[in-house]
């Protein structure tokens, strides 16, 4: 039997990109996926909805529970977790994937956008994790995974994108704090970050368009790394800030060319990682 068959993953922002790739990867094992996302109707610039994602998850071999909701609101998250537990009987894995990005500097970033990033990224990760934890305590090999970077204190990552950095590092501080807080409960809490840019709508629309996409890897590299983390013992693999290629290397996967968005690409290092 596959490692994650019958397990239940609860993921935020799973309607496209990295989140959907992770959902489909665990679905290939026969896992259940409850996904909460805001996109109920097609968006002109963003592919997919929570419902098309659910169809892809089921086509991949899993069972899907699409939930339209906004993780900024406590009751949306509480209702979504309750639905997941009612339908699937529990939660084994929690993935905090939902994220908002704006790379404006301090003078140019509107406070409304600052608040949006904090509410979705750091507060959202805290809220979703907190709501799932009572159910994770009952799971056999429980994991929380935050899609957030290592805590790199190099001032260059704060100087011109402070609002976004605070929001993403808030997610990473959840990893640092919760991994220690819930070690006794056997819940693994880790962060995962890509070594290079990943070909997502955010990269296409905000980080350089087609040129940035050509220098990216596909979301499946992060999904495969996440799968490797989920299948590790939760009591032994916690409190880590993983990079996708390092996780795969530890699993014996070192030829990563097939993950490139374009063959023989000149890959671009992702943010928060020094040369």
N, C-alpha and C positions, 0 to 999 in steps of 0.2 A: 504493500500500500504506500502511496506517495506520502511524503513527510507532513504535508499540510492538509491532507484529505479530511474533510469534516470540520476543520478549524474555521473560526470566524474572524475576519478582519474588519475593523471599523476604520474608515478613512475619510478625511476631510478633503474637499477639493479634488475628487477623483474622476471628474468628467472628461479630462483631457491630459495630455502631456505625461509627466513623470508619474503623477498619481494614478492615471488610468493604466499605464504600463505596469506599475506595481500590482494593481488590482488584477490585471489579466495574468500576471506571472503566478500569483498564488491560486488563481482560478484554474490554471492548468493542472494543478494538483488535486482539484476537486474541492477547493475551499469555498466558503461562503463569504460574500463581500457586501457589507452595508456601507453605502457611500452617501455622504451629505454634501451637497453643492447647491449653489444659487441658480445655476443655469437650467431653467426649465424649458425655455424657448430658444431656438437658434439665435446666435449672436453674429452680427455681420463680420466681425474680426476674429472671433474665437470659435474654433471647431468644436462640435459636439455638445450634447446636453447630458444631464444626469440620466436620461432615459436611453439615449444612444449608447452611453457608456455601459449601462446595465445589459444591454443587448450584446455588446462586445464581450463582456465578462462571461455571460452565459454561453456564448459561442466558443469561448476559450475553455469551457468545461466546468465552470463554477455556478453557484447560485447567487443571484444579485438582489439586493433590496435598495432601490433608488429612493432617496429622500431629498426633497427640495427644502433647503433650510439655509440659514445664515449663522455661521458660528460666532458672530458678534453678540448674539442674543442667547442668554442662558437657557431659556425655555425651549428654543429650537434644538439645542444640543441635547438637553435632557430628554426631550420627546424622541429625538432620533435614536439615542442610546437605548431608551426603553423599547422602541420598536424593534431594534436589532436583537435585543435579548428575548423579546417575545417571539420573534419569528425563528431565530436560530438557536436559542437556548443559552446564550452566553457570549462573551467576547474573549478572544485569545490574543489578538494583536490590535494595537491602536497606532495608526499612522497619522501624524500631523503634517499634512502636505499643503494645505491651503495657505496661500501667501499673497501679499500685495507688495508691489515694488514701485518705487519712484526714486530716481537717483538725483533729485535736485539737491542743491546745497542749502545751507541754513537760511539764507536770505530769500531764496526763491521758493522754498517748500511751503505751501499753504498749510496752516494748522489743521484744516479739515482732512488733508491727505496724510499728515503726520498721525493724526488720531486713527484714521482708517488702517494704516499699517500696523500700529501698535495693537489695535483691537483684533485684527485678523491674525497677525503673526504671533506675537508673544502672548497676548491675552487668550487668543484662540487656542494656541497649543496648551496653555495652562488649563483652560476650561475643558477642552475635550479630554485631555489626560485625566484630570480630576474626576470627571463624570464617568469615565471608563474604569477607573481604578478599583472600585468595589467589585466589579465583575472580573477584572483581571486577577484579583486575589484568589478567585475560585478556579482559575485556569491552570492547566497542567504545565505549560511552558510559556508564561506570559511575556509579551514584549510591547514596549512603547518605542516608536521610532520617529524622531523629529528630522524633517528635511531642513537642516540648518548647519551652518559652517563651524569649523573649529574656532575657538575663542582666541583670535589673533590680535594682540594688542599693538601691533604696528600702527602708528598714527595715520598712515596713508589710507587706511580703511575707514577712518572716521572723518578725515579732513573735509571731504566734499560731498559725502553722502550720509551725514550723521543720522538723519531720521530713519533711513532704511537700515543702517547698521545697528542702531538701537533695537529696532524691531526684530531683526534676524538673530542678534545676540541674545535677545530675550528668550527666544526659543532654545538657544544653546544653553542658557543658564537653567532652563527647565530640565535639560538633560543632566547637568551637573548636580543640581539640587535634588531632583526626584530619584536619580540613581542611588544616591546615598540614603535618602529618606525611606525608600521602599525596598532596599536591599534585603531587609529581614523578611519581607513578604515574598521574596523570590521574583520580583518583577524587574526585568531588564529594561533599562532606559538608555537609549543611545541616539546619537546624531549621525546622519549620513549626508555627505556632500560630494558632488562630482568634481573630479580633477580638472575637467575641461568644461567649456560651455556645453550645454545640452540643447538640442534642437527642439525648442518649444515655442509656443505663441509669444511668450515674453521675450525671448531672444529675437524672434522675427520682428515683433512690433516695437520693442523698446531698446534693444541692445545692439542694433547694427544691421538689421534686415538680412538680405540674402548673403551678404559677405560674412556676417557672423554665423549664419546657419552653415555655411560651407566649412567653417572652422570648428564645428561642433560634433559631438557624438550623439547618437540616438538615445531616447529615454530608456531603452531596454537595458543599457549598461547599469543604470541606477536600480532598475527593477531586479536584475539578476543579483546585484550586490545586496539589495534588501532581502531577497529570498535567502541568501546565505546567512544573513544575520538572524532572520526569523527561525532558522533551523538549528541555531546554536543553543546550548543550554542557557537558560535565562539567568541562572545563578553564577555562571562563569563569564558571560559576555555582557557586561553592563558598565555604564559610565564612560563609554568610548566616543570619540569623535572620528568616525570612520570616513575614509575616502574610498570612492567606488572601486578604483583600480587596485587599491591595496587589499580590499576584501576579496576581490576576485583572484588576486595573486595567491593569497593564503589558501584559496580553494583549488589552486593549480591551474587557474585560467590566466594565461599571460599573453596570448595572441588576441589583441583587442581590435584588430583592423576591421572586423565585420560590424563593429559598433559605430564606425565613422559614418556621418551623414553623407559625406562624399569621399570616394576612394582617394587614398594617399593625401589626406587633408593635412594642412598646416594647422594643427589644433591650437586653440587659444585657451590658456589657463583661466579657470573660473575665478571669480572674485573671492577675496579674503585669503587667498593662497599666495604666499611669497614665492618668488622664483627659486 
